[in-house]
Amino acid sequence: MRRHPDGLLRVAGAGGAGVIWGLGLARLVAEAGLCATLYGSPLAVTGVAVGCAAVAIATLRRCSFQPSQGFLIPLVLPLLYVFGLVPHPLAGGVLLAGGVVLALLMAWGDRMRWLPPAVLGLVTLGLYLRTLLPSVGQADTFEFQVVVPKLGVAHPTGYPLYILVGKLFTLLPLGNVAWRVNVASATFGTGAVLVLYFLLLRLTARRAQGVSRWWPAFLAALAFAFSFTFWSQAVVAEVYTLHSLLVVIILWLLLSGSACSVEGGGGRGEGARRWQVVCFLLGLSLTNHLTTALLLPAVAVALVWDRPRLRARDWLIGGGLGLLGLSVYLFIPLRWPALNRGEWMTVGEFVSYVTGGQLHGALRLDGWRDPVRWGIVGRLLREPFGWAGLGLAAAGVAGMAARQRRALALTGVTFLAFVVYGLDYYVPDISVFLLPAHLVLAVWMGAGIGFLAGKPCEGLGSGSDTAVPRSSEESLVCRVARNLRKVGGVHCSLFIVHCSLFLLPLSRVWVNLPVVDQSQNQGGYAWGQYVLSLPLEAGSAVLADPEKFAPLYYLQQIEGVRPDLDLMVLGSEELYQAELAARLGTGQMVYLARYLPNLGGLYLQSVGPLVEVRNPVFDKNRVSEAGGTRFGEAIWLLDAEVSADPLGRAMVHVRLHWEAETGISDDLIVRLRLVDADNQTRWKGEGTRPVGGLYPTNAWPAGVAVSDYHEVWLPPWLPPGTYQLEVGLFPRFGDAGLVVDGGATAWLALDTVVVTSPRGPVPALPHTRSGSFTGGAWLAGYDVGSEVPAGAPFVVDLSWQGVETAGEVRLAWVDADGREVETATFPLAAGAVRSHHVMNAPQGPGDYTLHVGLVGEAARCSWLASPSGGCALAPVAVTPAQEGLANFAERVLLLEAAVSGGDDASVAPGGTVSVALRWRALRAMAEDYTAFVHLVGPDGRLHGQVDAWPVQGTLPTSRWAPGEELDDPYEVRLDPDAPAGHYRVEVGWYLLATMQRLQVVDVGGQAVGDAFVVGEFDVGD
């Protein structure tokens, strides 16, 4: 038997691993901007590396027992970061921390069996809490945050189990109520990960003989914990982590016993108790999510395979326990009267409610014939673990097919059931319904890791040439290594495979954390606080869209703010119009917190971000009496008020009071800008129609004051100082504004705005870029587009640290031959954390690299690099002219569009128009924009529309990579009462939170519209 390496060899190994880990630590500290010395001084870096090596050696010498073989392997993972193969500092931090944790586990995990699951649970729960949504959310999350504390009934199917268990978390003496409900999801998610670990431990224990038996299960469970979809559900109030917990427990019970590891054995000897527990959990889980029914095929396979000898009494007990679990559904009818003015729920209503009757329309049994669905589901199955994870899962399937066919049958049937459901269920959030399929992939991955690692290679590392018989349990990797040794003298080592397997779960952390992190998302909570602090008329009604409704209703129902208000959210514009008319008809005051067209004839005015709606009974204030400042020939600004935000947000509130002396024919927008002391425009808004976009100037009655409200968010790149806030009235797509008081300018100064350095964390830019300058400034990140038309304006956003003195930023276009073709300089204020620059692209098309530097300062562009004049920032493709059909605000390019039947096709009322679009992302986007496809009739009104996230709602723009192209098909139903005539098909984008559309810009960057016509068709009589 070989002995563990000892003496000098063990010390050398510990020292070498410590050096590598220390180098990674030095680079991380340097690139995080915490110590500039470590960025450019090899001597300082060497000192850190030697110090870490000394700590590693001292720790090894103080061990009371010899650690397991190979425990030092994870400490060399930061080598990837040291060499820049994974250059992101977050990735470096994950590799450093993960390497230490994995090394400790490999050293003591086999001796302390409790240590791996304890570490897994603590790491999982810790990161979930770190990225948890701190307040009220949107959609179902918001609903549960209101329903759970009040023990209400959620939307169909009611989810009574989640509500009852979640109620316990609202009793925590920490945080606000919304946060406590979110914590429930994090806890359920951690539980699901731990049960998955123990399930995998049982499945892989036999195959992992000779290596640490815990780590195939640990790595697969960790990868599942930090897969995108599961992690995103663990940080908000949702039912899917509890659903995953119950699903994995049921699978564990089905796979438990000797039958899960020894082919064909043990099924008949299983006791009735396990099946009774399965029945109870199936019933209980159905009261949380109906897709638990998709586990029934796996239950049937287990029963047929095992043929358990259960007595009739055992079946009756099992059935009774199943009904006991289902009895949680009785919460709904028992609670119903208290929530519905004493009315009891009928049996028919109860059955329809708990079966989700209103949702059945989204289930199409022929979805498997739709190639778009196959592409969506395939992408969502690849997304959690990538191609490497799918490869490991395939290896696991192969290994289970050889020795664990029962386990493969049960997991395979479960996987197929959820995949088929994903193909047939047409909802935007189908990814969450595929979580059990992701869980099965994790099971197969764990089996694959155990299959690939297997036993260590015997006789291949000792230096002996003695032939050793090959074991049937020897790993695939070692068999390959054995054959390589025959031809090339390669010694067997699991080093490479170990490192590769460790990287799979660790990479999930650094890839997904920035995307799922909700810790800075207040979910509109501050907006709701501000709105409900306004002097809204007592007993009035607020009609809101779902996004605005959420914080208002939460504050009212949970925190007791303004209980007198009627807060309403409805399902369609027609319902909003009817409700508005009914409320106004009774004399009730109505406020709008959503966009609502066709309000002609009503009097509108802003009350903060809300729009007050009245019947047109006016108390006219004539211009001659009110005075003010004239814009153009007939519009007066009577008064203006600029105030700081009372909640401390980086914004100012602007209240304007307009009046039209006569009727206005032009549709004008209000633009605001900030001007510095040198009369230079430092920020300018895109402009909006007055009164929240609802009251265009050509609808203003003559001689009536119109109150108008605007928010000005101060961008973090705006240097600290005092600015003049100015306002102007402009055509929607033009720069020739109405002149002020007959003068030469279209801008009127309103008030001064004092801008201070940003308080609190500033949202990170999408790209990280390290670079230090001799003056002490540090370049931390950037945001640029991936392409630009020749000569067009190009926006560059940079993130900085340590800018102690003012300087100048130098940007340069460098062509493929390394020559600077164009340069521009911009001021950089002292203390700046962001800078915003607009420069023109080169006139010659081609591939360029944008370089950045500081005038008069040398730059060190990467860790331990030699000083230079500037650093390469990003490659940018300069196109000959605007490619494609339409450029939406330099964010999205419409490449192609096709309308069914081609131009001038005939469509019958009630028919369907197919629209196929192809987009390309021009830059990274933090927001999720909504795409719209509108059918505009001969009367100029909409007679059919689809507003959704791209690719059937499954691929929001925040997930797009710059340069990524995607096909986006739509089916738009024409209204049955659509009038005859010629129609056009318009497409575009808007942000739901503000209803602000992305403008279509020309090659010069000038706005030319906010929608693009992609086709036409006719509707006959």
LINFEN-V623876 format. One record per backbone hydrogen bond with DSSP energy under -0.5 kcal/mol. CO is the residue of the C=O (numbers start at 1). NH is the residue of the N-H. E is the energy in kcal/mol with one decimal. If there is no record, write none. Layout:
# LINFEN-V623876
CO_NH_E + CO_NH_E
This chain:
# LINFEN-V623876
6_9_-1.0 + 6_10_-0.7 + 7_11_-2.1 + 8_12_-3.0 + 9_13_-2.2 + 10_14_-2.3 + 11_15_-2.8 + 12_16_-2.8 + 13_17_-2.4 + 14_18_-2.4 + 15_19_-2.2 + 16_20_-2.2 + 17_21_-2.6 + 18_22_-2.6 + 19_23_-2.4 + 20_24_-2.1 + 21_25_-2.3 + 22_26_-2.6 + 23_27_-2.3 + 24_28_-2.5 + 25_29_-2.6 + 26_30_-2.1 + 27_31_-3.1 + 28_32_-1.8 + 29_34_-1.9 + 29_35_-0.9 + 30_33_-1.7 + 35_38_-0.7 + 36_39_-1.3 + 36_40_-0.8 + 37_40_-0.8 + 37_41_-1.9 + 39_864_-3.0 + 40_42_-0.7 + 41_45_-2.1 + 42_46_-2.5 + 43_47_-2.0 + 44_48_-1.9 + 45_49_-2.5 + 46_50_-2.8 + 47_51_-2.3 + 48_52_-2.4 + 49_53_-2.1 + 50_54_-2.4 + 51_55_-2.0 + 52_56_-2.4 + 53_57_-2.4 + 54_58_-2.6 + 55_59_-2.6 + 56_60_-2.1 + 57_61_-2.3 + 58_62_-1.5 + 60_63_-1.0 + 68_71_-1.4 + 70_73_-1.5 + 72_75_-1.0 + 73_76_-1.8 + 74_77_-1.6 + 76_79_-1.9 + 77_80_-1.9 + 78_82_-2.8 + 79_83_-2.3 + 80_85_-2.1 + 80_86_-1.2 + 81_84_-1.0 + 84_87_-0.5 + 88_92_-2.1 + 89_93_-2.8 + 90_94_-2.3 + 91_95_-2.6 + 92_96_-2.4 + 93_97_-2.7 + 94_98_-3.1 + 95_99_-2.1 + 96_100_-1.8 + 97_101_-2.3 + 98_102_-2.8 + 99_103_-2.2 + 100_104_-2.4 + 101_105_-2.2 + 102_106_-2.7 + 103_107_-1.9 + 104_108_-2.3 + 105_109_-3.1 + 107_68_-0.9 + 108_112_-2.6 + 111_113_-0.7 + 112_115_-2.1 + 112_116_-0.6 + 113_117_-0.6 + 114_118_-1.8 + 115_119_-2.9 + 116_120_-2.8 + 117_121_-2.5 + 118_122_-2.4 + 119_123_-2.9 + 120_124_-2.3 + 121_125_-2.6 + 122_126_-2.4 + 123_127_-2.3 + 124_128_-2.2 + 125_129_-2.7 + 126_130_-2.0 + 127_131_-1.6 + 129_132_-0.9 + 131_518_-2.1 + 138_141_-1.3 + 138_142_-0.8 + 139_143_-2.0 + 140_144_-2.6 + 141_145_-1.9 + 142_146_-1.1 + 143_146_-0.8 + 143_147_-3.2 + 144_148_-2.4 + 146_150_-1.0 + 147_152_-2.6 + 148_151_-1.4 + 155_158_-2.8 + 158_154_-1.1 + 159_163_-1.9 + 160_164_-2.6 + 161_165_-2.6 + 162_166_-2.7 + 163_167_-1.6 + 164_168_-0.7 + 165_168_-0.9 + 165_169_-0.7 + 166_169_-0.8 + 166_170_-1.0 + 167_170_-0.5 + 168_171_-1.1 + 169_172_-1.6 + 176_180_-1.9 + 177_181_-2.0 + 178_182_-1.9 + 179_183_-2.1 + 180_184_-1.2 + 181_185_-0.9 + 182_186_-1.6 + 183_187_-2.5 + 184_188_-2.6 + 185_189_-2.6 + 186_190_-2.1 + 187_191_-2.3 + 188_192_-2.4 + 189_193_-2.1 + 190_194_-2.1 + 191_195_-2.5 + 192_196_-2.3 + 193_197_-2.0 + 194_198_-2.1 + 195_199_-2.5 + 196_200_-2.7 + 197_201_-2.5 + 198_202_-1.8 + 199_203_-2.0 + 200_204_-2.9 + 201_205_-1.2 + 204_208_-1.9 + 206_209_-1.1 + 208_211_-1.8 + 212_215_-0.9 + 214_218_-2.5 + 215_219_-2.7 + 216_220_-1.9 + 217_221_-2.3 + 218_222_-2.4 + 219_223_-2.3 + 220_224_-2.1 + 221_225_-2.4 + 222_226_-1.6 + 224_227_-1.4 + 227_231_-2.5 + 228_232_-2.6 + 229_233_-1.4 + 230_234_-1.1 + 231_234_-0.6 + 231_235_-0.5 + 233_236_-0.6 + 235_133_-2.5 + 236_238_-1.1 + 239_243_-2.2 + 240_244_-2.3 + 241_245_-2.2 + 242_246_-2.3 + 243_247_-2.5 + 244_248_-2.6 + 245_249_-1.8 + 246_250_-2.3 + 247_251_-2.5 + 248_252_-2.2 + 249_253_-2.3 + 250_254_-2.4 + 251_255_-2.4 + 252_256_-1.0 + 257_260_-1.6 + 258_261_-1.5 + 258_262_-2.7 + 261_263_-0.5 + 262_265_-1.7 + 267_270_-1.1 + 268_309_-0.7 + 271_275_-0.7 + 272_276_-2.1 + 273_277_-2.3 + 274_278_-2.1 + 275_279_-2.3 + 276_280_-2.2 + 277_281_-2.8 + 278_282_-2.5 + 279_283_-2.1 + 280_284_-2.7 + 281_285_-3.1 + 282_286_-1.8 + 283_287_-0.8 + 284_287_-0.9 + 285_288_-1.7 + 285_289_-2.5 + 287_161_-1.4 + 289_292_-1.5 + 290_293_-2.3 + 291_294_-1.8 + 292_295_-2.4 + 293_296_-1.6 + 295_299_-2.1 + 296_300_-2.7 + 297_301_-2.4 + 298_302_-2.4 + 299_303_-2.3 + 300_304_-2.6 + 301_305_-2.8 + 302_306_-2.8 + 303_307_-2.4 + 308_310_-1.6 + 311_315_-2.0 + 312_316_-2.5 + 313_317_-2.3 + 314_318_-2.6 + 315_319_-2.9 + 316_320_-2.5 + 317_321_-2.6 + 318_322_-2.1 + 319_323_-2.2 + 320_324_-2.1 + 321_325_-2.3 + 322_326_-2.2 + 323_327_-1.6 + 325_328_-1.3 + 326_329_-2.4 + 327_330_-1.9 + 328_331_-1.8 + 329_332_-1.7 + 329_333_-0.6 + 330_334_-2.1 + 331_335_-1.9 + 332_336_-1.6 + 333_337_-0.7 + 335_339_-0.9 + 336_339_-1.1 + 336_340_-1.0 + 337_340_-0.6 + 337_342_-3.1 + 340_343_-2.1 + 346_350_-2.5 + 347_351_-2.6 + 348_352_-2.5 + 349_353_-2.4 + 350_354_-2.7 + 351_355_-1.4 + 352_357_-2.9 + 353_356_-1.2 + 356_359_-2.1 + 357_360_-1.2 + 359_362_-1.7 + 360_363_-1.6 + 362_364_-0.7 + 362_426_-3.3 + 363_365_-0.5 + 364_367_-1.9 + 366_369_-2.1 + 367_370_-1.9 + 369_371_-0.7 + 370_373_-0.5 + 370_374_-1.5 + 371_375_-2.0 + 372_376_-2.3 + 373_377_-3.1 + 374_378_-2.6 + 375_379_-2.1 + 376_380_-2.4 + 377_381_-1.8 + 378_382_-1.7 + 379_383_-2.0 + 380_384_-0.6 + 382_386_-2.3 + 385_389_-1.5 + 386_390_-2.0 + 387_391_-2.4 + 388_392_-2.2 + 389_393_-2.5 + 390_394_-2.4 + 391_395_-2.1 + 392_396_-2.4 + 393_397_-2.5 + 394_398_-2.3 + 395_399_-2.5 + 396_400_-2.8 + 397_401_-2.3 + 398_402_-1.1 + 399_403_-1.7 + 400_404_-2.4 + 404_408_-2.2 + 405_409_-2.5 + 406_410_-2.4 + 407_411_-2.4 + 408_412_-2.7 + 409_413_-2.3 + 410_414_-1.8 + 411_415_-2.6 + 412_416_-2.5 + 413_417_-2.2 + 414_418_-1.9 + 415_419_-2.1 + 416_420_-2.7 + 417_421_-1.8 + 418_422_-2.1 + 419_423_-1.9 + 420_424_-1.6 + 421_425_-1.8 + 424_364_-3.4 + 424_426_-0.8 + 425_427_-1.4 + 427_430_-1.0 + 429_432_-1.3 + 429_433_-0.6 + 430_433_-0.6 + 430_434_-0.8 + 431_434_-0.8 + 432_435_-1.1 + 434_437_-0.6 + 434_438_-2.1 + 435_439_-2.5 + 436_440_-2.1 + 437_441_-2.2 + 438_442_-2.1 + 439_443_-1.9 + 440_444_-2.6 + 441_445_-2.5 + 442_446_-2.6 + 443_447_-2.2 + 444_448_-2.5 + 445_449_-2.8 + 446_450_-2.3 + 447_451_-2.3 + 448_452_-2.7 + 449_453_-2.5 + 450_454_-2.1 + 451_476_-0.8 + 452_477_-1.1 + 455_475_-1.0 + 456_458_-0.6 + 457_460_-0.7 + 460_492_-2.3 + 471_474_-1.4 + 473_455_-1.5 + 475_479_-1.9 + 476_480_-2.1 + 477_481_-2.4 + 478_482_-2.5 + 479_483_-2.0 + 480_484_-2.5 + 481_485_-2.2 + 482_486_-1.3 + 483_487_-0.9 + 484_487_-0.6 + 484_488_-2.7 + 485_489_-1.7 + 494_498_-2.8 + 495_499_-2.5 + 496_500_-2.5 + 497_501_-2.4 + 498_502_-2.5 + 499_503_-1.8 + 500_504_-0.9 + 501_504_-0.5 + 501_505_-0.7 + 502_506_-1.4 + 503_507_-2.8 + 504_508_-1.1 + 505_509_-1.0 + 506_509_-0.5 + 506_510_-1.5 + 507_511_-2.1 + 508_512_-2.0 + 509_513_-2.3 + 512_515_-0.7 + 512_516_-2.6 + 513_517_-1.7 + 518_134_-0.7 + 518_521_-1.8 + 520_522_-0.8 + 521_135_-0.5 + 522_525_-2.0 + 524_528_-2.6 + 525_529_-2.3 + 526_530_-2.3 + 527_531_-2.5 + 528_532_-2.5 + 529_533_-0.7 + 530_533_-0.8 + 531_534_-1.5 + 534_536_-2.5 + 537_540_-1.5 + 540_566_-2.5 + 541_591_-2.8 + 542_544_-0.7 + 542_568_-2.6 + 543_593_-3.3 + 545_549_-2.8 + 546_550_-1.6 + 547_551_-0.6 + 548_552_-1.2 + 549_553_-3.0 + 550_554_-2.3 + 551_555_-2.3 + 552_556_-2.0 + 553_557_-3.0 + 554_558_-2.8 + 554_559_-1.0 + 555_559_-0.6 + 555_561_-2.2 + 556_560_-0.6 + 562_565_-1.3 + 565_567_-0.8 + 566_542_-3.2 + 568_544_-2.8 + 572_576_-1.9 + 573_577_-2.7 + 574_578_-2.3 + 575_579_-2.6 + 576_580_-2.7 + 577_581_-2.3 + 578_582_-2.3 + 579_583_-2.5 + 580_584_-2.6 + 581_585_-2.0 + 582_586_-1.0 + 583_586_-0.6 + 583_588_-2.1 + 584_587_-1.3 + 589_541_-2.7 + 590_613_-2.6 + 591_543_-2.8 + 592_611_-1.9 + 593_545_-1.7 + 599_602_-1.9 + 601_616_-0.5 + 602_604_-0.6 + 603_614_-2.5 + 605_612_-3.5 + 607_610_-1.7 + 610_607_-2.6 + 610_612_-0.5 + 611_592_-2.8 + 612_605_-1.7 + 613_590_-0.9 + 614_603_-2.5 + 615_617_-2.8 + 616_618_-0.5 + 618_620_-0.7 + 620_622_-0.6 + 622_625_-1.0 + 622_626_-2.1 + 623_627_-3.0 + 629_637_-3.2 + 630_632_-0.5 + 630_741_-3.1 + 631_634_-0.6 + 631_635_-1.5 + 634_661_-4.0 + 634_662_-0.5 + 635_631_-3.9 + 636_638_-0.8 + 636_659_-1.9 + 637_629_-2.0 + 639_657_-2.2 + 641_655_-2.8 + 643_653_-3.2 + 645_648_-1.6 + 649_651_-2.4 + 650_714_-2.1 + 651_645_-1.1 + 652_712_-2.3 + 653_643_-2.3 + 653_655_-0.5 + 654_656_-0.5 + 654_710_-2.5 + 655_641_-2.4 + 656_658_-0.5 + 656_708_-3.6 + 657_638_-2.8 + 657_639_-1.0 + 658_706_-3.0 + 659_636_-3.3 + 659_661_-0.5 + 660_703_-3.6 + 666_668_-0.9 + 667_732_-0.8 + 669_671_-0.6 + 669_730_-2.3 + 670_688_-1.7 + 671_728_-2.1 + 672_685_-2.8 + 673_726_-2.7 + 674_682_-2.7 + 674_683_-1.3 + 675_724_-2.9 + 676_679_-1.9 + 680_676_-2.4 + 680_682_-0.5 + 683_674_-2.5 + 688_670_-3.2 + 689_693_-1.2 + 690_695_-1.9 + 691_694_-1.9 + 696_699_-2.3 + 697_700_-1.4 + 701_660_-0.5 + 701_704_-1.2 + 703_621_-1.1 + 704_660_-0.6 + 706_658_-2.9 + 707_606_-2.7 + 708_656_-3.6 + 709_692_-0.5 + 710_654_-2.6 + 711_713_-0.6 + 712_652_-1.9 + 712_714_-0.5 + 713_715_-0.7 + 715_718_-1.8 + 721_755_-3.4 + 723_725_-0.6 + 723_753_-3.0 + 724_675_-2.3 + 724_726_-0.5 + 725_750_-3.5 + 725_751_-0.9 + 726_673_-2.1 + 727_748_-2.4 + 728_671_-2.7 + 729_738_-2.6 + 730_669_-3.0 + 731_734_-1.2 + 735_737_-1.1 + 739_632_-3.0 + 739_741_-0.5 + 740_743_-2.3 + 745_740_-2.8 + 748_727_-2.3 + 751_725_-3.2 + 753_723_-2.8 + 753_755_-0.6 + 754_756_-0.5 + 755_721_-2.2 + 767_782_-2.2 + 771_779_-3.1 + 772_860_-3.0 + 773_776_-2.3 + 777_773_-2.1 + 778_780_-0.6 + 778_801_-2.1 + 779_771_-0.9 + 780_769_-1.5 + 781_799_-2.5 + 782_767_-1.6 + 783_797_-2.0 + 786_877_-2.2 + 788_879_-1.9 + 789_792_-2.1 + 792_841_-2.5 + 794_839_-2.5 + 795_785_-0.5 + 796_837_-2.6 + 797_783_-2.0 + 798_835_-2.1 + 799_780_-2.9 + 799_781_-1.1 + 801_778_-2.6 + 802_804_-1.4 + 803_831_-3.9 + 807_828_-2.9 + 808_855_-2.4 + 809_811_-0.5 + 809_826_-2.2 + 810_853_-1.8 + 811_824_-2.2 + 812_814_-0.6 + 812_851_-3.0 + 813_821_-2.8 + 813_822_-0.9 + 814_849_-2.6 + 815_818_-2.0 + 819_815_-2.6 + 819_821_-0.5 + 822_813_-3.0 + 824_811_-3.0 + 826_809_-3.4 + 828_807_-2.6 + 829_832_-1.7 + 833_800_-2.3 + 835_798_-2.7 + 837_796_-3.1 + 839_794_-3.1 + 842_791_-1.4 + 843_845_-0.5 + 846_848_-0.5 + 846_878_-3.0 + 848_876_-2.9 + 849_814_-2.4 + 850_873_-3.9 + 850_874_-1.0 + 851_812_-2.2 + 852_871_-3.1 + 853_810_-3.3 + 854_857_-2.1 + 858_774_-1.7 + 859_861_-0.6 + 859_868_-2.9 + 860_772_-2.2 + 862_865_-2.3 + 868_859_-3.6 + 871_852_-2.7 + 874_850_-2.8 + 876_848_-2.5 + 876_878_-0.6 + 877_788_-2.1 + 877_879_-0.7 + 878_846_-2.4 + 879_790_-2.3 + 881_883_-0.5 + 886_888_-0.6 + 886_894_-3.1 + 887_889_-1.0 + 887_1001_-2.6 + 888_891_-2.3 + 888_892_-1.5 + 891_922_-3.0 + 891_923_-0.8 + 892_888_-3.2 + 892_894_-0.5 + 893_895_-0.8 + 893_920_-1.7 + 894_885_-3.6 + 894_886_-1.2 + 896_918_-2.0 + 898_916_-3.0 + 899_902_-2.6 + 902_905_-1.2 + 905_1018_-3.1 + 908_911_-2.4 + 911_974_-3.3 + 912_914_-0.5 + 913_972_-2.9 + 914_900_-3.1 + 915_917_-0.6 + 915_970_-2.4 + 916_898_-2.0 + 917_968_-3.4 + 918_895_-2.6 + 918_896_-1.2 + 919_966_-1.9 + 920_893_-2.8 + 921_963_-3.2 + 922_786_-3.5 + 922_787_-0.6 + 927_929_-0.8 + 930_990_-2.0 + 931_948_-2.3 + 932_988_-1.5 + 933_946_-1.7 + 934_936_-0.7 + 934_986_-2.5 + 935_937_-0.6 + 935_943_-2.8 + 936_984_-2.1 + 937_940_-2.0 + 941_937_-2.8 + 943_975_-2.9 + 944_935_-3.0 + 946_933_-2.2 + 948_931_-2.3 + 949_953_-1.6 + 950_954_-0.5 + 950_955_-1.8 + 951_954_-1.7 + 956_959_-2.0 + 957_960_-1.7 + 961_964_-2.6 + 964_921_-2.3 + 966_919_-2.3 + 968_917_-1.7 + 970_915_-2.6 + 971_973_-0.5 + 972_913_-3.3 + 975_910_-0.8 + 975_978_-1.7 + 981_1019_-2.7 + 983_1017_-1.8 + 984_936_-2.6 + 984_986_-0.6 + 985_1014_-2.9 + 985_1015_-0.9 + 986_934_-3.1 + 987_1012_-2.6 + 988_932_-2.5 + 989_998_-2.2 + 990_930_-3.2 + 990_992_-0.6 + 991_994_-1.0 + 991_995_-2.9 + 991_996_-0.7 + 996_991_-1.9 + 999_889_-2.1 + 999_1001_-0.5 + 1000_1008_-3.5 + 1000_1009_-0.9 + 1001_887_-0.6 + 1002_1005_-2.1 + 1006_1002_-2.3 + 1009_1000_-3.3 + 1012_987_-2.4 + 1012_1014_-0.6 + 1015_985_-3.0 + 1016_905_-0.9 + 1017_983_-3.4 + 1018_907_-2.9 + 1019_981_-2.6
